[in-house]
Amino acid sequence: MITLKSYLMKRNIYTWMGIGFLILLSIQELKAQYDRGLYHMTPVPQTNLSNPSFIPAYQYHFGFPSLSAVYGGFATSGAKYNQIFTLNDRDSMSLNTKSFLAGIGDNNNVHVSAANQWLNGGMRWKKFYFSLSIADIVELNLTYPKSLIELAANGNADFVGQTMSISPYIKGLHYREYALGAAYELNDQWNVGLKAKILFGKSGVETEISNSKLTTTEDYYYLDVVSDFKVNTSVTQNLSDSVDLSFSDYNFTAHNFGLGFDLGGTYKMDDKWTFSASVLDLGYVQFDRWMKSYSSNTSFTYKGIDVNQFDGLSTTEQEQKWKDIEDSLIGLFDVKEESETFRMKLTAKVYLGASYHLTAVDHLGALVRMDMFNRSIVPTFTASYYRQLNSHFGVTANYTLANRSYFNLGLGVVANFKPIQVYLVTDNIYGMIAPDDMKYTNFHLGINFVFPTQQSSRTMIDL
């Protein structure tokens, strides 16, 4: 008999887990939802996306279709791309497990999200501001323990007598959002806002139960495995081969209905100080099509592999034998497949902001954002400076602490040539230039048509 450690040295059955995480870690083309640097760029109407109590200084505005708010970003508290992969000769890549493990902590998270507004508009009426938007949103959150990557990279010999978690948590959601918002000026100091959203889910994957554990015994390196997990999915891959999915079937459907709400408030203490707070994405999506749930609730002891069974076999026969062993081991987990409706909560976000007006055209901002998922809170902090250069241009610079990353310098610009407004902002300009050497980056750009009132036109320019 040989131990699982010896087996893993030849053909690691857990390698697919590591590969799956690496794929998620390397997704840098997706676009993400609603950044930090835009929060205090008051001339841009899309600040209302982060706080529904914000009232833009325009009589009315509307966004260029499909280009009013395009946002992209990526964040990880674990290793950077260039810590995971090493560039070899002839442009080939190899996995650098030593550097990978050195770059992660005991618990790690990956966040990727995407948002594109198809339609966006708003208008003032007396003390009210009404807004309407339609957007597609994608969010992916992943948490995983360091022990799982160590197991995939080095085997189980370093964990003799220990019990480790082998349970990652994943939450991925694509949905369309139809939002109607209203903000109200209570008085000269207070604004409040509410946004109600009707949602239609397109795809969803979420770990409902994640309690699997592995213990390496002190005798013979046997593995005592407790398998306790459940993953709910609603994805096109769940369709049978005989089902032909059209573009309209996926993108325009009344299935997977959900509801969501955003709440916000703004307090202007005096001519210098303004404070704000908001809670976004309180809601859910109920999935009722393309459902498949995979669960396991069992325990077993794995003793290893008899190496003698490979004696005399050809290379092809050995490959088949390894595949049979893998299939047999996977079968020990006794995974059950079911089809049942399930509900996914949105990833709630809390914003706490403060701004200080140095002059009529300069102000400082501070922002704390907290994302909440899987019974955990992921906080970030942003400090920003905005200056209105002239009647047409405004610029911003910001610094963000996020995901164990401390070098995130962002820039932004807004150009107003009435009625056209163009804006672009990022929280980490270096991450846009060198995406393989970053833990956090994003961008947010858009084109609006803005029509200020006579009274508010100066406010738009001079803050």
N, C-alpha and C positions, 0 to 999 in steps of 0.2 A: 504493500500500500504506500501511496505517497500523499502528502498533505495538500491542502488546497493552495498553500503558498507555492509549492513546487509546480503545481498545475498552472497557476497564474503566471509563472515565469515563462511558460511555453505558449499559453493561449488564454488570455485573461477574459473570463466570461463577463466581467464587469466593465470591460473597456467601452461598451456601448453607452454606459452611463456617462463616463467622462467625455466621450465624443459628443453626446447630446448637449452637455453643458457648454462645451467649447463652441458648438454651433451657435448656441444662444448668446454666448459672450461675444461672438464675432459679428453679430447682426448690427451693422452700423449704417445700413441704408434706410431703415425704418424711420418714420417721422414721429415726433412725440407731441404730447399735449401740454400746452399752456405753461410757459416758462416763468422764470423769476425776473429777468431783466426788464420785461415789458411792464411789470406791475406799476411802476411809478412814471411811465412815459405817458403822462396825462393827455397830450394832444391826440393820442391814438385811441379810437373808439373800442378797440379790442381789449383794453384794460378791463372793460366790463365782464370779460370772460372769467377773470380771476376774482372779481368781486361784483356781484349784481347790484350793489348800492352805488357804484361809480356812475356818475352822470356826465357823459361827454359834453363838451361845450359847443354843441351844434344844434341847430333847429332840427335837422334830420340828416341822415347819412345812409349809404348802402355800400356794400362791398362788391368789388368786381367778382362776377360769378366764378367760383372755383379757385379764386386767387385772393380772397379777402383775408384768410388766415390759414397759412400752411406752416406747420410746425414740425420739427424733427429733432430727436435727441436720443441719448443713450447714457446710462449710468450703471456703474457696478462698484461695489465695495471690495471686490476681489481683485484678481490679477489683471493687468493690462494685456492687450493683445500681444505686444512684443515681449511680454514675460511668459506667455503661454507657448508661442511658436518661435522657432529660430530659423532664420534664413540660411540655407546651405548653398553650396555651389550649384551652378546651373539652375538657379531660381527655384529650387525645391525647398519645401518647408518640413520641419520636424517638430514634434512635441517636446518641449523642455519641461519635464515634470518637476525637476528640482526648483527651477525658477517659478513655476506655477505655484507650487506649494508654499514657497517663501512669500508669495504675493497675496495670500489669502489669510483670513482670520478664522477663528473657530466657527463663526456663523457669517454667511455671505449672502448678498442679494444682488440681483440684476434687474434693472428696470428699463424697458423699452416701451414707448408709446407713440401713437400717431394720431394726428387730427387734421382734417381738411374741411374747411367750411365751403359748402356748395353755395349757400346763400346767407347773407347777413345784412341786417338793416336795423335802424332805430330812429326814433323821433321824440322830440319834447312836446308835451302838451300841458300847459300851466305848470304845476309843480311836479308833474310826472315825467318819467322817461320810459318809453316802451321799446323793447327790442325783440327781434325775431331772427332765428337762425336755424339752418339745417346743416348737419355735419356728420361725417363718418369718423369714428374714433376707434383706435386700436390701442390696447394696453396689455403689456406682458410684465408680470412680476414673478421672479424666481428666487427662492431661498434654498441654500444647501449647506450642509455642515462640512467642515474641512476633512473630517474623518472619512467621508465618502470618497473624496478625491484621493486621500492617502491610501485607502483600500484599493482603489482602481490602479494606482501607480505602483505601490510597493507590496501589495498583498497583505496578509493578516498577521504576519509574525511579530510585528511591533505592538500588537494589541492583545497579547496573551493575558488571560485573566480579566480582561476589560469588556464592558458592554458599550457598544457604540450605536449611535443613531445612523441608520442608512436611509433616512426618509427625506428626500427633497420635497419642496412645496412649489407648485406651479399654478399660476392663474393667468390665463390668456383670454382676452375678450375683444371681439370686433362687433360694433353695433352702430346703428344710425340713430341720430338724436335730432328730434324736432323740439326746439326750445322757444318758449315765450316768457319774457321777463318784464318786470315792472320795478322801477325805482321811484322813491318819493322823497321830496324835501320836506321833512317835518318842520324844520325852522332853519335859522341861519347857521346852526351848528350840526344838526343831525340829518343824515340821509339813511334810508333803509331800502333794502332791495330783496326781491324774491324772483326766482326763475323756476318755472315748472317745465319738465321735459318728458316727452313721450319717446320711448325707446323701442327699437326693433333689433334683436340680436341676429347677427349673421353667423358667427362661429363662437364657440366657447370651450375652454378646457380648464378644469379646476380640480385640485386635490382636496377632497372632502375629508378624508381620514389619512393621517400620515404618522403612524406610530411604529414603524418597523425597526427592529433592533437586531444586532448580531453580537454574539459573545464567542470569543476564542478560548477554548478550554486549555488548561495547563497541561493536560495529557494529550499528546499526539496532535495538537493543534486542531482538534475537531471544532466544528462550527455549530453552535446552537443558534438557530435562526427563529425569530418571532416575526412573522409576516402579517402586518395589519395595516392595510391601506385601501383606499377607494378613490378612483379618479373618474370624474364625470366629463363626458365629451359630447359636443354637438359640432361636428365638422363634416365637410364634404366627403372625406375618406370613409365615413361610415355608410355611405350609399353603396348599394350593390352594383356590380358591374353592368347590370341590365338597365340601370336608371341613368338617363341622359339629363345632365344638369345644364340648364341654359343660364345666360347672364342675368336675365330678368328673374329667374327662379331664386337666385342667390341674393340679388341686390334689392328686389322689390317684392316684399312679402309681408303678410299680416301675422306671420308666426313669430314666436319668441318675443312676446310683448313684455314691456317693462316700463317702469316709472322712475323719475329722478327729480331731485330738488337741489337748488343752490340757495343759500341764505347769506346776506351780508349787511354790514353796517359801517358807516363812516362818521367820525366825530371831529369837527374842526374846533380845536380848543381856543385858538386865537389866530392872528394873522400869520403866525410862524409855524405852529404845530398842527398837524393833522394825524389822526390815528384811524386805523381801519381793521376790520376782521371779517372773515368769511369762511363758510363751510361749503365745500363743493361735493357734488356726486353722492348725495344721500339717496340711495335707490337700489334697484335690482333689475335683472332680466330673468324671466321665466322661460326656460328652453323646453319646447314641446315638439321639436322635429329633429331628425337625424341623431337621436340620442343613443349613446352607448356608455354604460358604466362598467368599469373593470375594478374588481375588488378581490381581496385575499385576506383571510383571517385564519391562520394556521401556524403551526410551529413544527420544526423538525431539526434533526441533527445530521450534519453532513460530515462524513468521515474521510473523504478523499477518493482517489482513483487508483485502481490497480494497474500499475504501469505495464505489467506482464501481458495484458491483453493486446498490446501493440506489437508484440514480438511476431516477426514473420510477415507483417502486413506491408503492402505496397504503399507508396505515398498517397495514392488516391484512396485506398482503403483506410489509411490513418486519418485523412481528412474527413471521411464519412464517419469514422468512429468518434472523432472529436465533436462532430455535429450531433451525433446521437447522444453523447454525454451531455452536451449543452441542452438539448431538448429535454432530456430526462431531468436535469437539474431545474430547469424552468418549470417543469411539470410539478416539482415538489411544492411550488408556491400555490398550486391549486387555485389559479385565477378564474374567477367567475365573471361571465359577461351577461349583462342585463340591459334592458331598454326601458327607461323610466324618465319622467320629467324631472328636472332639477332647477333650482334657483341659484343664480350667481349675484352676489352683492357687488355694486360698483366699488372701486377703490376710492374711499373718502379722502378728502384733502382739506387741511385747515391752513388758512393764511392769516398771519398777524403782521400788520404793517404800520410803519410810522414814517412821516416825512417832515422835514424842516426846511422852510423857505429862507435861504440866505439873502436873496434879493428877489426882485420881480422876475428875473430870468434864470435864477440858479436855485436848485434845491437838492437836498440830501435825502436819501431814503434808506430804510432798514426793513428787512422782511424775513420772517421765519415761516417756513412751509413745512408741514408734517403730512406725510402719506401714511395711511393706515391700512394694513392688510395682514392677514394671517395672525391676528391678535398681537401685532407688533406695530411700532411707530418708527418711521424713517424720517428724521428731521434734517433740514438744510437751512443755511443762513446766507442772506445776500445783503451786501451794502452797495448802494448805488449813488451816482451823481448825475444829474441832468442839467443841461444848459441849452437855452434857446438862443442860437447864434444870431438869428435875424428873423425877419418875417416869414422866411421860407424854410429854414433848416433848424433842427434841434438834434443834439447828440447826447449820448449817455455812455457812461462807463460803470461797470459793476464788478464786484468780487464776491465769489460764492464758495462756501464751505459745504461740500456734499460728498457722501459716500467714501469717507476716509480719503478724500482728495482735497488738497490745500493749495493748488495752483490753478485757479479757475478765474481768469481775467476776461471779462466780456465787454463788448462794444455794441452800440446801436445808433441808428440814424433814422430820423423821420423828415420827409420833405413834403411841404405843403405848397402846392401851386393850384389854388382853388379853381375848380372843385376837386382836382386829383390830389390824392395823398398816397405816398409810398413809404413803407417802413421796413426796416430789417434790423434784427437784434439777435445776439447770441450771448450765452452765459460763459462761453469759453472759446475765445478766438483761436487759441493754440490747438484745441481739440479739432477744430475745423481744418487746420493746416496739417496736423500730424495725428490722424485718428487712431493709429496703432499705438500711440504713446499717451493715451488719456483714459481716465476713469469716468469722466463726465463731460458731456458737451451737448449742445442743441442749437437750433436756429428757429427763428420765427419771422416770417415775411408776409407781406400782403399789400393789396392796392384797394383804396377806398375812394368813394366820391363823397365829399363833405360839403355841407352847406350851413355855415354858421349864421346865427342871427346877428343883427347889427350890434346888439348889446354884448354878445358872447365872442365876437370875432377877436377882440383884443385879448380876452381871456385865453383864447386858443393859442395866441402867439406869445403872450407875456407871462403865462402861467399865473 
